């Protein structure tokens, strides 16, 4: 299988946020800023790549009747390691993302890719699928966070572009996530002809 095609599918044709509409809980909950969106995307991508690799390696060893619970154990173990790593080395990001880090375990993007791709392909393809889907998810969350941060606070990645007094508070709050995501999906579908 062509690795470039796998990456392209994850970034464009099967983008988890803009096309498949998966992982909406972290998408809407963590994207109040570009840094938070990017951090959540990178954390999810790390778990996605590692879980895809492990699941592609153990797919023939796991009986069908315990397949999904086995995948969840693998994903939960990886998320626990990620959580400990973030708590030790990036405590500010860990504190900002809060409850959404342990919720990576039940993120349908990860379990969906384990079931739909990693369980049917070899380790090389599974790693590239994890990279493509993870990058697509990270780019989507970063874009959404940047738009919400810019419109809500006048900042982007913490750099002030205009005074916060001119910002629209709704974009920092939950309704702003829905509004910004809706417009982003429409723009992406129109420009990419998806």
N, C-alpha and C positions, 0 to 999 in steps of 0.2 A: 504494500500500500504506500502511496505517496505521502511522505511526511508533511510536505507543504500544503497539500490538500486538507490534511487533518487539522493543521493549524488554522487554515483559512476557514474551515467549517466552524471551529470554535470561536473565532473572532467575528465572523459575519453571518454565515448561513444558519448556524445553530447557536448564536449568541444567547446565553442563558437569560439575560435580562431583557434585551430588546426584541428577541424573536420567540424564544420558548416561554418567556415570562415565568421563569423558575427563580426560587430564592428571593421572593418578594419581602419576606420578613427582614433579613439583614439589609436588603436594598433600600427599603424605606426607613428602617430604624437607625441605621448607622451613618447615613449620608448627610448629616447636618453640616459637614465641612469636607473639603477635598481630601485632607489628610486622613480623616476618619474613613472615608470611602475607600481610599487607596489602601489603607492599613487592613481593613476588613477583606478587601479583594485579595491582597497578597497572602493573608493568613489562610483564606479559603483555598487559594491556588496551591499553597504548600501542602495542605492536607489532601487536596485533589490529586496532585501529582503522585504523592507517596501512596495514597490508597489505591489509585489506579495500578501502580506498579505491583504492589503486594497482591491485590486481587487477581491481576493477570497471572501472577506466579502460582497462586494457590487454587485457581479455578477448577483444576482437575482433581484436587484433593478433597474438595468440599462436596458432600452429598446435597442433592437438590432440596431436600426437605429442611435443611438448616442453612441454606445459602444466604438468605437475607439477614438472619441473626449473626451469621459469621461476618458478613460485610460490615454490619453495624459495630461489632466488637473491634474490627480492624480500624474503622474510622474513629470510634471513641478513644481507642488507645492513642492514635495519632493526634487527636484534638487535645487529649490530656497532656501529651508531651509538648505540644505547641503552647498550651496555656501556661505550663510551668516555665517554658523558655521566655514567653512574653512577660510573665510576672517578674522574672529575674532580670531580664536585659532591657525591656522596654516598658517600665511600669506606668508611664504616662499614657501610652497607647493602650495598655491593658486596662487601665482605669477608665479611659474614654469609651472603649468598646464594651466593657462590662459584661453583662449577661449574654451578649451576642456571641462571645467566643465559645462558651460551652454549647451553644445552640448550633454550632457548625456541624455537630454530630448528626442532627436531624435535617440538615440542609438538603433539600431534594435535588439540588444540582449534583452534589457529591454521590449520593446513593443512586441517583438516576444514571450517572455516567458509569458507576461501578456495574450496574445491572445491564445497561444498554451497550456499553463499549468494552470496558476492561474484562468482563467475563467472557467475551467472545473474541478477543484479540490478544496478540502477544505483548510482551513487556515494552518493546520499542514503540509500537503504535499507541499503547496505553499511556506512556509517558508524554508523547506528543499531543495526545488528546487532552490530557490533564493540563499541559502548558497552554494549548489553544483555548480551551474552555475557561481556564483560570485567567488568562490574559483578557479574554472577552468580558468576563465578570469584573475583573479589576478595572478595566478601562471604563465600563459602564458605571460602576460605583464612583469612580473618580470624577467622571464627567458630571454625574448627577450631584455629587457633593460640591463640586466647583460651582455649578450653576446656582445651587441653593445658597452656598456661602456668599457668592458674589451678589446675588439679588437681595439676600436677607441682611447681610452685614457690611457690604461694600469691600469685602476682603476676598482674596483668593490665595490659598496656601499660606494664610496668615498675613500676607502683604496687603496693606490698606490701599485701595484704589480710589475710594471716595468715603466720605464720612458716614458712619453707621446711622446717623440721624436720617439719612436719605434712603436707608434700606427698607425693604418691605418685610415686616416681621413674619408674615404668613409663610415665607419660604424657609424660615428657620424652624417653624412648627410642622407638625405632621401633615396638615393639608397641603402645605407647600411641596412636600415630597411627592404626593399624588399628582399635583398639577405639573411640576417639572418633569416627572417621569412620563406622564401622558404626552407632553409636547416632545420630549426626546424620542419616544417610541415612534411618534408620527414623523418626525424629521428623519430618523434613521431609515424607516421603512420607505419613505418617499425618495430619499437620496440614494439608497442602496438598491432600490427596486426589489425588495425582499417580499 
